[in-house]
Amino acid sequence: MLKFLKGIGLLVLFFILTACSEEEVKPEDRLTQYLDEWHEQNYTEMYNLLADTSKETYPSEEFIDRYEKIYGDIEVSELAITYTVPELEEEDTVPTTFPIEVSMNTMAGEVNFESEMTLVEQETEEESNWYVQWNPGFIFPQLKDGGEIGINTVQPTRGQIFDRNQNGLAINAEMYTIGLQPGLFSENETEEKEQIAELLDIDVAAIDGALAPDWVSDETFVPLKKVSKDDPDYIDELMAIAPVVTQDTTGRAYPLGEAAAHLTGYVGKITAEELEEQEAGTYGQSDLIGKRGLEQLYESRLKGTRGVSIVVTSENGGSTPIVEQAVQNGEDITVTIDGELQQTIYASYQDDAGTAAAINPKTGETLALVSSPAFDPNQLSSGISQTLWDELSNDEQSPLLNRFASTYAPGSTIKPITAAIGLDNGTIEAEEGIEINGLTWSKDGWGDYQVRRVSESSGPVDLSDALIRSDNIYFAQQTVELGSESFVTGLEQFGFGEDLPYSYPIAGSSVSSDGSLDREILLADTAYGQGEMEMSTLHLATVFTPFLNDGNMIQPVLEADEALSQVWQEGLVSSENVAVIKDALRQVVVASNGTAPEANIDAVELSGKTGTSELKSAQGEEDAQENGWFVTYPSEEDIIISMMVEHVENKGGSHYTVQKVADIFEQLN
């Protein structure tokens, strides 16, 4: 009997424990489960928690597929859902309807709404549980009574770029979209396509590709290319071809064309790779993006923000807004460039390759940045044929290369800086003459290597004479005595070895490949701008500003609203030494033995320094390329032009460049 009672007790205990382990599921528990799945956007699991009546009304595709499409299309992120437990009058009553709050971010901004979610109890043979009563109003309240989600977009107007005089560098202009109406092709279709391709500078294959889609019919307007309205004869020639039709549009135009191509850059259709690099939702697959130059540099400010509205469209055509983001047009930007000067300098190159920069030495304003030869940004923006692109890419003069953003050996134009460093260090005494004999000089241990100068001296060579005649031996000897450590330190004070503090990405200037001058021959060569020294044309113009600003080097600026007359490096040259160097730079132009007699013009009084850099792999190499330099400023001291022309070896060396700069000043005055 005792064993029997003991067994009964254990059985009762088992049922008690089992009952305690199977606690009753409350509506709130199921609501929490549903909201967790909603937050994770697990739509299948959400659907499994719907009441049978909801499932009968809304099949799974109208729930799962619709959520996925709507949330995907409007780019839902940061989804959050909270609920409140209502207070009930009867204490023992379990709440089944709960107020909820939903918030999310979308492509058009933040959306918040409130609703009520009711749960109903359903019994099966296995269990009794709670399920959600659902309708489309839980996607958005505006969908409760039906309707579809629509997305309306308004593209922003791209900001424009203007020069200092508010002349356009990159503008939005009225254009024609040249297109085809396929049904208008004549029996000479092949010939007509060839004519169109030639006039539009595109490939026939591109025309065939545009006509290929299934949606193209005989009456369809098939766009090919945007063209300017400025050449009516050209438009008439196109329109004379039977299938050609036009539509009015706007597009990007570059009034200075090739003269400012590398500066302005251009816009083009965004590539898949570029799209992947951008923040999600900021660009569409057909959007334009800055490809080079200022268009790329200022892209985030120029592009603007598209306007987006998310609406519910009813069957009768009416629409109810959910959220709207107003369009923000791009910002207009003004730079310090003088468009007229930019064109004048570029035109002076004609068929020559090279680069030039012009700045105001007092304010630092960049007046011109030129790279020659160039390309037409209008062609690249509106669409260029593969044939023409290949021509540009394979051209031996490299018109796609941005030379003003690159660095080159400055040649003897660096000598005023070498002089300033030596004077400041005390190694160079301005009036002290050095006996130099012959056209070459070498030190013991240099082997066959010799420093050469272009002319012999008639007596001891002092600093002025060395600058006027551009005596390589003088500067090599003085710098060897100065020592590499002091010379490198001096060059670093002039901005070598650091990034140019400038908004446009321009390569930094370097003393050598590793920043040191650990070989005496390299030190000697660097003194007169050879060796491994490289500079950008803008930096070269900038290092001359201490001679016009009481020894202070002015920081160059590009954007019109930047602070002017910012000092990059202070006190580089004393007033006494400035006077010595400036006098010598004037004599470079006017003295009978100066190296820039072509700049001695009546229109304006010029001073400056010439330089010829030799691109030789070994001393004595014949037929090596030579680049001719001239850095100059007028007596008014309101502009410095630094100019380099490539391949002057058979054109008179730096004299060829000096003549070009002199002609520019003749035109400016």
C-alpha positions as CSV (number, residue, x, y, z in Angstrom):
1,M,0.0,0.0,0.0
2,L,2.8,2.4,0.9
3,K,4.5,1.8,-2.5
4,F,1.2,2.4,-4.3
5,L,0.6,5.7,-2.6
6,K,4.1,6.8,-3.3
7,G,3.6,6.0,-7.0
8,I,0.4,8.1,-7.0
9,G,2.3,11.0,-5.5
10,L,5.0,10.9,-8.1
11,L,2.3,10.9,-10.9
12,V,0.6,13.9,-9.4
13,L,3.9,15.7,-9.2
14,F,4.6,14.9,-12.9
15,F,1.3,16.4,-14.0
16,I,1.9,19.5,-11.9
17,L,5.4,20.1,-13.3
18,T,4.1,19.5,-16.9
19,A,1.3,22.0,-16.4
20,C,3.8,24.5,-15.0
21,S,6.1,24.0,-18.0
22,E,3.4,24.7,-20.5
23,E,2.5,28.3,-19.6
24,E,-0.3,29.9,-21.5
25,V,0.8,32.0,-24.5
26,K,-0.4,35.6,-24.3
27,P,-1.4,37.9,-27.2
28,E,1.5,40.2,-26.2
29,D,4.0,37.3,-26.6
30,R,2.8,36.7,-30.2
31,L,2.8,40.4,-31.0
32,T,6.4,40.6,-29.8
33,Q,7.3,37.6,-32.0
34,Y,5.6,39.2,-35.0
35,L,7.3,42.6,-34.5
36,D,10.7,40.9,-34.2
37,E,10.2,39.2,-37.6
38,W,8.9,42.5,-39.1
39,H,12.0,44.4,-37.8
40,E,14.2,41.7,-39.5
41,Q,12.0,41.9,-42.6
42,N,11.4,38.1,-42.5
43,Y,8.2,38.3,-44.5
44,T,7.6,34.5,-44.7
45,E,7.7,34.2,-41.0
46,M,5.5,37.2,-40.6
47,Y,2.9,35.6,-43.0
48,N,3.0,32.4,-40.9
49,L,1.8,34.5,-37.9
50,L,-1.3,35.9,-39.7
51,A,-4.8,34.9,-38.8
52,D,-6.6,32.5,-41.2
53,T,-9.1,35.2,-42.2
54,S,-6.2,37.5,-43.2
55,K,-4.5,34.7,-45.2
56,E,-7.8,34.0,-47.0
57,T,-8.1,37.7,-48.0
58,Y,-4.4,38.2,-48.8
59,P,-2.6,35.3,-50.4
60,S,1.1,35.0,-49.6
61,E,2.2,36.7,-52.9
62,E,0.1,39.8,-52.0
63,F,1.9,39.9,-48.6
64,I,5.4,38.5,-49.0
65,D,6.1,39.8,-52.6
66,R,4.5,43.1,-51.9
67,Y,6.5,43.8,-48.8
68,E,9.7,42.9,-50.6
69,K,9.0,45.0,-53.6
70,I,7.7,48.1,-51.8
71,Y,10.5,48.1,-49.1
72,G,13.1,47.4,-51.8
73,D,11.8,50.1,-54.2
74,I,11.7,52.8,-51.7
75,E,15.0,51.7,-50.0
76,V,13.7,51.2,-46.5
77,S,16.3,51.2,-43.8
78,E,16.5,51.7,-40.0
79,L,13.1,50.1,-39.6
80,A,11.8,50.3,-36.0
81,I,8.4,49.1,-34.6
82,T,7.3,49.6,-31.0
83,Y,4.0,48.9,-29.2
84,T,2.2,49.9,-26.1
85,V,0.2,47.7,-23.7
86,P,-3.2,49.4,-23.2
87,E,-4.7,49.9,-19.8
88,L,-7.9,47.9,-19.4
89,E,-10.7,48.6,-16.9
90,E,-11.1,45.0,-15.9
91,E,-8.0,43.7,-14.3
92,D,-8.4,40.1,-15.4
93,T,-8.9,41.0,-19.0
94,V,-6.0,40.2,-21.4
95,P,-5.4,42.9,-24.1
96,T,-5.7,41.8,-27.7
97,T,-5.4,45.1,-29.5
98,F,-2.2,47.1,-29.2
99,P,-1.2,50.6,-30.4
100,I,2.0,50.4,-32.5
101,E,4.4,53.0,-33.9
102,V,6.4,52.4,-37.0
103,S,9.4,54.5,-38.2
104,M,11.8,54.0,-41.1
105,N,14.1,55.8,-43.5
106,T,13.3,55.8,-47.2
107,M,14.8,57.3,-50.3
108,A,12.5,60.3,-49.8
109,G,13.2,60.7,-46.1
110,E,11.9,59.5,-42.8
111,V,8.4,58.0,-42.4
112,N,6.5,57.6,-39.2
113,F,3.0,56.4,-38.6
114,E,0.8,54.9,-35.9
115,S,-1.7,52.1,-36.1
116,E,-3.4,49.4,-34.0
117,M,-2.7,45.7,-34.3
118,T,-5.3,43.2,-33.2
119,L,-4.6,39.5,-32.4
120,V,-7.2,36.8,-32.5
121,E,-7.1,33.4,-30.8
122,Q,-7.3,30.3,-33.1
123,E,-7.6,26.7,-31.9
124,T,-6.4,23.6,-33.6
125,E,-6.3,20.0,-32.5
126,E,-2.8,20.5,-31.2
127,E,-2.9,23.9,-29.6
128,S,-4.6,27.2,-29.1
129,N,-2.6,30.4,-30.1
130,W,-2.8,34.0,-31.1
131,Y,-2.5,35.4,-34.7
132,V,-2.3,38.8,-36.3
133,Q,-5.2,40.3,-38.1
134,W,-3.5,42.1,-41.0
135,N,-4.4,44.5,-43.9
136,P,-2.2,46.6,-46.3
137,G,-2.5,49.6,-43.9
138,F,0.3,48.1,-41.9
139,I,2.6,48.7,-44.9
140,F,1.4,52.3,-45.0
141,P,-1.9,53.6,-43.6
142,Q,-2.6,55.2,-47.0
143,L,-2.8,51.6,-48.5
144,K,-5.5,50.4,-46.2
145,D,-8.3,50.8,-48.7
146,G,-6.3,49.8,-51.7
147,G,-3.9,51.5,-54.1
148,E,-0.4,51.2,-55.4
149,I,2.9,52.7,-54.3
150,G,4.4,55.2,-56.8
151,I,7.7,57.0,-56.8
152,N,8.1,60.4,-58.4
153,T,11.5,61.9,-59.0
154,V,12.7,65.4,-60.0
155,Q,16.3,65.5,-61.2
156,P,18.3,68.5,-59.9
157,T,19.9,71.0,-62.2
158,R,23.6,70.6,-62.1
159,G,25.5,73.6,-60.7
160,Q,27.6,75.6,-63.2
161,I,31.2,76.6,-63.0
162,F,32.2,80.2,-63.8
163,D,35.5,82.1,-64.1
164,R,36.4,85.2,-62.1
165,N,34.4,87.4,-64.5
166,Q,31.4,85.1,-64.4
167,N,32.0,83.7,-67.8
168,G,31.0,80.1,-68.1
169,L,33.6,77.3,-67.9
170,A,31.1,74.5,-67.5
171,I,27.5,75.5,-68.1
172,N,24.0,74.1,-68.7
173,A,23.1,75.0,-72.3
174,E,20.1,74.5,-74.6
175,M,20.9,71.7,-77.0
176,Y,19.3,69.4,-79.5
177,T,19.1,65.7,-78.9
178,I,19.8,64.2,-82.3
179,G,17.8,61.1,-82.9
180,L,16.3,58.8,-85.5
181,Q,12.8,57.9,-86.5
182,P,13.4,54.3,-88.0
183,G,10.4,54.5,-90.3
184,L,12.0,57.4,-92.2
185,F,15.0,55.5,-93.4
186,S,15.1,55.4,-97.2
187,E,16.3,52.5,-99.4
188,N,19.8,53.8,-98.8
189,E,19.7,53.0,-95.1
190,T,23.4,51.8,-94.9
191,E,24.6,55.0,-96.5
192,E,22.4,57.2,-94.3
193,K,23.8,55.5,-91.1
194,E,27.3,56.1,-92.3
195,Q,26.6,59.8,-92.9
196,I,25.0,60.1,-89.5
197,A,27.9,58.3,-87.8
198,E,30.4,60.6,-89.4
199,L,28.6,63.8,-88.6
200,L,28.0,62.8,-84.9
201,D,31.4,61.2,-84.6
202,I,30.0,57.9,-83.4
203,D,30.3,54.4,-84.7
204,V,27.7,52.8,-87.0
205,A,27.6,50.0,-84.5
206,A,26.4,52.5,-81.9
207,I,23.5,53.4,-84.2
208,D,22.6,49.8,-84.7
209,G,22.7,49.2,-81.0
210,A,20.3,52.1,-80.3
211,L,17.9,50.7,-82.9
212,A,18.0,47.1,-81.7
213,P,15.7,47.1,-78.6
214,D,12.3,45.5,-79.0
215,W,10.5,48.7,-77.9
216,V,11.8,50.5,-81.0
217,S,9.1,50.9,-83.7
218,D,8.9,52.9,-86.9
219,E,7.5,55.8,-85.1
220,T,9.9,55.8,-82.1
221,F,12.2,58.6,-81.4
222,V,15.6,56.9,-80.8
223,P,18.1,59.3,-79.2
224,L,21.7,59.3,-80.3
225,K,23.6,62.3,-79.1
226,K,23.2,65.8,-77.7
227,V,24.7,68.6,-79.8
228,S,25.0,72.4,-79.4
229,K,22.5,74.7,-81.1
230,D,25.3,77.2,-81.9
231,D,26.1,75.8,-85.4
232,P,22.9,76.0,-87.5
233,D,24.8,74.8,-90.7
234,Y,25.8,71.7,-88.9
235,I,22.3,71.1,-87.7
236,D,20.9,71.6,-91.2
237,E,23.4,69.1,-92.6
238,L,22.2,66.5,-90.1
239,M,18.5,67.3,-90.7
240,A,19.0,66.8,-94.4
241,I,19.4,63.0,-93.7
242,A,15.9,61.5,-93.9
243,P,15.6,59.6,-90.6
244,V,17.2,62.4,-88.4
245,V,14.9,64.2,-86.0
246,T,15.6,66.5,-83.1
247,Q,14.2,67.2,-79.6
248,D,15.0,70.3,-77.5
249,T,16.9,69.5,-74.4
250,T,19.6,70.8,-72.1
251,G,23.1,69.5,-71.7
252,R,26.6,70.3,-70.4
253,A,28.7,72.7,-72.4
254,Y,32.3,73.8,-72.1
255,P,32.7,77.2,-73.8
256,L,36.5,77.2,-73.6
257,G,36.7,73.8,-75.2
258,E,40.2,72.4,-75.4
259,A,41.7,75.5,-73.8
260,A,40.4,74.5,-70.4
261,A,39.7,70.8,-71.0
262,H,42.0,69.4,-68.2
263,L,40.9,72.1,-65.8
264,T,37.1,71.7,-66.3
265,G,37.1,68.0,-67.0
266,Y,33.7,66.8,-68.2
267,V,30.7,64.8,-67.2
268,G,29.6,61.4,-68.5
269,K,27.3,58.5,-67.8
270,I,28.2,56.8,-64.5
271,T,29.8,53.4,-64.9
272,A,28.9,50.3,-62.9
273,E,32.2,50.6,-61.1
274,E,31.6,54.3,-60.2
275,L,28.0,53.5,-59.1
276,E,29.2,50.8,-56.8
277,E,31.6,53.3,-55.1
278,Q,28.9,55.8,-54.4
279,E,26.6,55.9,-51.4
280,A,23.5,53.8,-52.1
281,G,20.6,55.9,-53.5
282,T,22.7,58.9,-54.5
283,Y,23.0,58.0,-58.2
284,G,20.9,56.1,-60.7
285,Q,22.2,53.9,-63.5
286,S,21.6,56.6,-66.1
287,D,22.9,59.6,-64.0
288,L,25.9,61.8,-65.1
289,I,29.0,62.2,-62.9
290,G,32.1,64.3,-63.1
291,K,34.9,62.4,-64.8
292,R,37.9,64.7,-64.5
293,G,38.9,68.2,-63.5
294,L,36.7,70.6,-61.7
295,E,33.6,68.5,-62.6
296,Q,35.0,65.6,-60.6
297,L,36.6,67.8,-57.9
298,Y,33.4,69.6,-57.0
299,E,31.0,66.7,-57.9
300,S,29.4,66.5,-54.5
301,R,28.5,70.2,-54.6
302,L,27.6,70.4,-58.3
303,K,25.3,67.4,-58.5
304,G,22.5,68.5,-56.2
305,T,20.0,66.2,-54.6
306,R,17.1,64.7,-56.6
307,G,13.6,65.4,-55.4
308,V,11.7,62.2,-54.5
309,S,8.1,61.7,-53.4
310,I,6.5,58.4,-52.4
311,V,2.8,58.4,-53.1
312,V,-0.2,56.0,-53.0
313,T,-2.0,56.0,-56.3
314,S,-5.7,54.9,-56.2
315,E,-7.6,53.2,-59.0
316,N,-9.3,56.5,-60.0
317,G,-5.9,58.1,-60.6
318,G,-5.8,60.2,-57.4
319,S,-2.6,60.2,-55.3
320,T,-2.0,60.6,-51.6
321,P,1.6,61.5,-50.5
322,I,3.4,59.5,-47.9
323,V,6.7,61.4,-47.8
324,E,8.5,63.9,-50.0
325,Q,12.1,65.1,-50.3
326,A,12.3,68.4,-52.2
327,V,14.8,68.7,-55.1
328,Q,18.0,70.6,-54.3
329,N,19.7,72.0,-57.3
330,G,23.5,71.8,-57.5
331,E,25.7,74.7,-56.3
332,D,27.2,77.2,-58.7
333,I,30.9,77.6,-58.2
334,T,33.2,80.5,-59.2
335,V,36.9,80.0,-59.5
336,T,39.7,82.5,-59.8
337,I,40.6,81.5,-63.3
338,D,40.6,84.2,-66.0
339,G,39.0,82.6,-69.0
340,E,40.5,85.0,-71.5
341,L,44.0,84.5,-70.2
342,Q,43.5,80.7,-70.2
343,Q,42.5,80.8,-73.9
344,T,45.4,83.2,-74.8
345,I,48.0,80.9,-73.1
346,Y,46.6,77.8,-74.6
347,A,46.4,79.3,-78.1
348,S,50.1,80.2,-77.9
349,Y,51.1,76.6,-77.8
350,Q,49.6,75.9,-81.3
351,D,51.0,72.4,-82.1
352,D,53.4,72.3,-79.1
353,A,53.1,70.2,-75.9
354,G,53.6,71.8,-72.5
355,T,52.1,73.4,-69.5
356,A,51.7,76.7,-67.9
357,A,50.3,78.3,-64.7
358,A,49.5,82.0,-64.0
359,I,48.9,83.4,-60.5
360,N,48.5,86.7,-58.8
361,P,51.6,86.8,-56.6
362,K,50.0,89.2,-54.1
363,T,46.7,87.4,-53.6
364,G,47.6,83.8,-54.6
365,E,44.6,83.7,-57.1
366,T,45.2,81.2,-59.8
367,L,44.6,82.9,-63.2
368,A,45.3,80.1,-65.6
369,L,46.1,76.4,-65.5
370,V,47.0,75.1,-69.0
371,S,47.9,71.7,-70.4
372,S,48.6,71.3,-74.1
373,P,47.6,69.5,-76.2
374,A,44.1,68.7,-75.0
375,F,40.8,67.2,-76.0
376,D,37.4,68.7,-76.5
377,P,35.4,68.1,-73.4
378,N,32.2,68.8,-75.3
379,Q,32.8,65.7,-77.4
380,L,33.6,63.5,-74.4
381,S,30.5,64.8,-72.5
382,S,28.1,64.1,-75.3
383,G,29.6,60.9,-76.5
384,I,32.8,60.1,-78.4
385,S,33.4,57.4,-80.9
386,Q,35.8,54.6,-80.1
387,T,37.8,55.6,-83.1
388,L,38.4,59.1,-81.8
389,W,39.0,57.8,-78.3
390,D,41.7,55.5,-79.7
391,E,43.2,58.4,-81.5
392,L,43.4,60.5,-78.3
393,S,44.8,57.5,-76.4
394,N,47.5,56.7,-78.9
395,D,48.5,60.2,-79.8
396,E,52.3,60.5,-79.1
397,Q,51.7,64.0,-77.6
398,S,49.4,62.5,-75.0
399,P,46.5,65.0,-75.2
400,L,44.7,63.1,-72.3
401,L,47.7,63.8,-70.0
402,N,47.1,66.6,-67.5
403,R,50.4,68.3,-67.6
404,F,49.7,71.0,-65.1
405,A,48.9,68.4,-62.5
406,S,52.2,66.6,-63.2
407,T,55.8,67.4,-62.3
408,Y,58.9,68.0,-64.4
409,A,62.6,69.0,-64.0
410,P,62.5,72.8,-63.7
411,G,66.0,73.4,-65.1
412,S,67.6,76.7,-64.4
413,T,64.4,78.4,-63.3
414,I,65.2,77.0,-59.9
415,K,68.4,79.1,-59.6
416,P,66.8,82.1,-57.9
417,I,65.6,79.7,-55.2
418,T,69.1,78.1,-54.9
419,A,70.4,81.7,-54.7
420,A,67.9,82.6,-51.9
421,I,68.8,79.5,-49.9
422,G,72.6,80.2,-50.3
423,L,72.2,83.9,-49.4
424,D,70.1,83.1,-46.3
425,N,72.7,80.4,-45.2
426,G,75.6,82.7,-45.8
427,T,77.3,80.4,-48.2
428,I,76.7,82.8,-51.1
429,E,77.9,86.4,-50.8
430,A,76.0,88.4,-53.4
431,E,79.0,90.5,-54.6
432,E,81.7,87.9,-54.1
433,G,83.1,86.7,-57.4
434,I,84.3,83.1,-58.1
435,E,87.0,82.3,-60.7
436,I,85.5,79.8,-63.2
437,N,87.5,78.9,-66.2
438,G,86.2,77.1,-69.3
439,L,82.8,75.6,-70.0
440,T,83.1,72.5,-67.8
441,W,83.9,71.8,-64.1
442,S,84.4,68.6,-62.2
443,K,85.6,67.4,-58.8
444,D,88.1,64.7,-58.0
445,G,86.2,61.5,-57.6
446,W,83.5,62.4,-60.1
447,G,85.1,60.3,-62.9
448,D,84.1,61.5,-66.3
449,Y,81.1,63.5,-65.0
450,Q,81.3,67.3,-65.7
451,V,79.0,70.2,-65.0
452,R,78.6,72.3,-68.2
453,R,77.6,76.0,-68.6
454,V,76.4,77.7,-71.8
455,S,78.9,80.6,-71.9
456,E,82.3,81.5,-70.5
457,S,82.8,84.4,-68.1
458,S,85.2,87.2,-68.7
459,G,86.1,87.5,-65.0
460,P,85.0,86.4,-61.6
461,V,81.4,85.3,-61.5
462,D,79.2,86.8,-58.8
463,L,75.5,86.0,-58.1
464,S,74.0,88.5,-60.5
465,D,76.2,87.5,-63.3
466,A,75.5,83.8,-62.6
467,L,71.7,84.5,-62.7
468,I,71.9,86.7,-65.8
469,R,74.0,84.2,-67.8
470,S,72.5,81.2,-66.1
471,D,75.8,79.8,-65.0
472,N,75.4,76.1,-64.0
473,I,79.0,75.8,-62.7
474,Y,78.5,78.8,-60.3
475,F,75.4,77.3,-58.7
476,A,76.9,73.7,-58.6
477,Q,80.0,74.9,-56.8
478,Q,78.1,77.1,-54.3
479,T,75.6,74.3,-53.5
480,V,78.3,71.7,-53.0
481,E,79.9,74.0,-50.5
482,L,76.5,74.6,-48.9
483,G,76.0,70.9,-48.4
484,S,73.1,68.6,-49.1
485,E,71.5,68.8,-45.6
486,S,71.3,72.6,-45.7
487,F,70.2,72.7,-49.3
488,V,67.4,70.1,-48.8
489,T,66.3,71.9,-45.6
490,G,66.1,75.2,-47.7
491,L,64.1,73.5,-50.5
492,E,61.7,72.0,-47.9
493,Q,61.0,75.6,-46.7
494,F,60.0,76.4,-50.2
495,G,57.5,73.5,-50.2
496,F,59.4,70.6,-51.6
497,G,58.5,67.2,-50.2
498,E,55.0,68.2,-49.1
499,D,51.6,68.4,-50.6
500,L,50.8,71.6,-52.3
501,P,48.2,73.3,-50.1
502,Y,45.7,73.6,-53.0
503,S,42.2,72.4,-53.6
504,Y,43.0,70.9,-57.0
505,P,45.0,67.6,-56.8
506,I,48.4,68.5,-58.1
507,A,51.5,66.3,-57.6
508,G,53.9,67.5,-55.0
509,S,57.3,68.7,-55.9
510,S,60.3,66.5,-54.9
511,V,64.0,67.1,-54.3
512,S,64.8,63.6,-55.5
513,S,63.3,60.2,-55.8
514,D,63.8,59.5,-52.1
515,G,63.9,63.1,-50.8
516,S,67.6,63.2,-50.1
517,L,70.8,64.4,-52.0
518,D,73.2,61.7,-50.8
519,R,75.5,61.9,-53.8
520,E,77.7,65.0,-54.5
521,I,77.0,64.8,-58.2
522,L,73.3,64.7,-57.6
523,L,73.6,67.7,-55.2
524,A,75.4,69.7,-57.9
525,D,72.9,68.9,-60.6
526,T,70.0,69.7,-58.4
527,A,71.4,73.2,-57.7
528,Y,70.4,74.1,-61.3
529,G,67.2,72.1,-61.6
530,Q,68.5,68.9,-63.0
531,G,69.3,65.6,-61.3
532,E,66.1,64.1,-60.0
533,M,64.3,67.3,-59.0
534,E,60.7,67.7,-60.2
535,M,58.2,70.5,-59.8
536,S,54.7,71.3,-61.0
537,T,54.3,74.5,-63.0
538,L,52.0,76.0,-60.4
539,H,54.5,75.4,-57.6
540,L,57.3,76.9,-59.7
541,A,55.2,80.1,-60.1
542,T,54.5,80.0,-56.4
543,V,58.2,79.8,-55.3
544,F,58.8,83.1,-57.1
545,T,56.2,84.9,-54.9
546,P,58.7,85.6,-52.0
547,F,60.6,88.0,-54.3
548,L,57.4,90.0,-54.7
549,N,56.1,89.8,-51.1
550,D,58.9,90.8,-48.8
551,G,60.2,87.2,-48.5
552,N,56.8,85.6,-47.9
553,M,55.6,82.7,-50.1
554,I,51.9,83.1,-50.9
555,Q,49.6,80.1,-50.9
556,P,47.8,79.6,-54.3
557,V,44.0,79.5,-54.3
558,L,41.5,78.3,-56.9
559,E,38.0,79.0,-55.6
560,A,36.8,82.6,-55.5
561,D,35.6,82.6,-52.0
562,E,38.8,81.3,-50.5
563,A,40.8,83.6,-48.3
564,L,43.3,85.6,-50.3
565,S,46.9,86.6,-49.6
566,Q,47.4,83.6,-47.3
567,V,51.1,83.1,-46.4
568,W,52.3,79.6,-47.0
569,Q,55.9,80.1,-45.7
570,E,57.0,83.3,-44.0
571,G,60.3,85.1,-44.1
572,L,62.1,83.0,-46.7
573,V,64.2,85.8,-48.2
574,S,65.4,89.0,-46.5
575,S,64.5,92.4,-48.1
576,E,68.2,92.9,-49.0
577,N,68.5,89.6,-50.7
578,V,65.1,90.1,-52.5
579,A,66.5,93.3,-54.0
580,V,69.6,91.5,-55.3
581,I,67.6,88.7,-56.9
582,K,64.9,91.0,-58.4
583,D,67.5,93.2,-60.0
584,A,69.2,90.1,-61.5
585,L,65.9,88.8,-62.8
586,R,65.3,92.1,-64.6
587,Q,68.8,91.9,-66.1
588,V,68.0,88.4,-67.4
589,V,65.7,90.2,-69.8
590,V,67.4,93.5,-70.6
591,A,71.2,92.8,-70.3
592,S,73.1,92.1,-73.4
593,N,74.2,88.8,-72.0
594,G,70.9,87.9,-70.5
595,T,69.1,84.6,-71.5
596,A,65.7,86.1,-72.2
597,P,66.1,89.0,-74.7
598,E,62.9,88.1,-76.5
599,A,61.0,89.3,-73.4
600,N,62.4,92.8,-73.6
601,I,59.3,94.2,-75.2
602,D,57.8,97.7,-75.3
603,A,54.3,96.6,-74.1
604,V,55.4,95.8,-70.6
605,E,58.5,95.7,-68.5
606,L,59.3,92.0,-67.7
607,S,61.6,90.2,-65.3
608,G,62.2,86.5,-65.1
609,K,64.3,83.4,-65.3
610,T,64.8,80.9,-68.2
611,G,65.5,77.2,-67.9
612,T,66.2,74.3,-70.2
613,S,65.8,70.9,-68.7
614,E,67.5,68.0,-70.4
615,L,65.8,64.6,-70.3
616,K,69.0,62.5,-70.7
617,S,69.6,59.0,-69.3
618,A,73.4,59.7,-69.4
619,Q,75.7,62.7,-69.8
620,G,76.7,63.3,-73.4
621,E,73.6,61.6,-74.8
622,E,72.6,63.1,-78.1
623,D,69.2,63.9,-79.4
624,A,67.7,63.9,-75.9
625,Q,64.4,65.8,-75.3
626,E,64.7,69.3,-73.9
627,N,62.0,71.2,-72.2
628,G,62.1,75.0,-72.3
629,W,61.0,77.0,-69.3
630,F,60.4,80.7,-68.6
631,V,59.0,82.2,-65.3
632,T,58.2,85.9,-65.6
633,Y,56.4,88.8,-64.0
634,P,55.8,92.4,-65.1
635,S,56.8,95.5,-63.2
636,E,53.3,95.9,-61.9
637,E,53.9,92.5,-60.1
638,D,50.2,91.5,-60.6
639,I,50.9,88.2,-62.4
640,I,53.5,85.5,-62.6
641,I,53.5,83.2,-65.6
642,S,55.4,79.9,-65.4
643,M,55.5,78.2,-68.8
644,M,57.1,75.0,-70.2
645,V,57.3,73.8,-73.8
646,E,58.4,70.3,-74.6
647,H,60.8,69.4,-77.3
648,V,62.6,72.7,-77.8
649,E,65.9,71.0,-78.6
650,N,65.7,72.0,-82.2
651,K,63.8,75.3,-81.7
652,G,66.2,77.5,-79.8
653,G,65.8,76.0,-76.3
654,S,64.2,78.2,-73.7
655,H,64.3,81.2,-76.1
656,Y,61.4,79.5,-77.9
657,T,59.4,79.5,-74.7
658,V,60.4,83.1,-73.9
659,Q,59.1,84.3,-77.2
660,K,55.7,82.6,-76.6
661,V,55.4,84.3,-73.2
662,A,56.4,87.7,-74.6
663,D,53.7,87.3,-77.3
664,I,51.2,86.6,-74.6
665,F,52.0,89.8,-72.7
666,E,51.9,91.7,-76.0
667,Q,48.3,90.5,-76.4
668,L,47.4,91.3,-72.8
669,N,48.6,94.9,-73.0
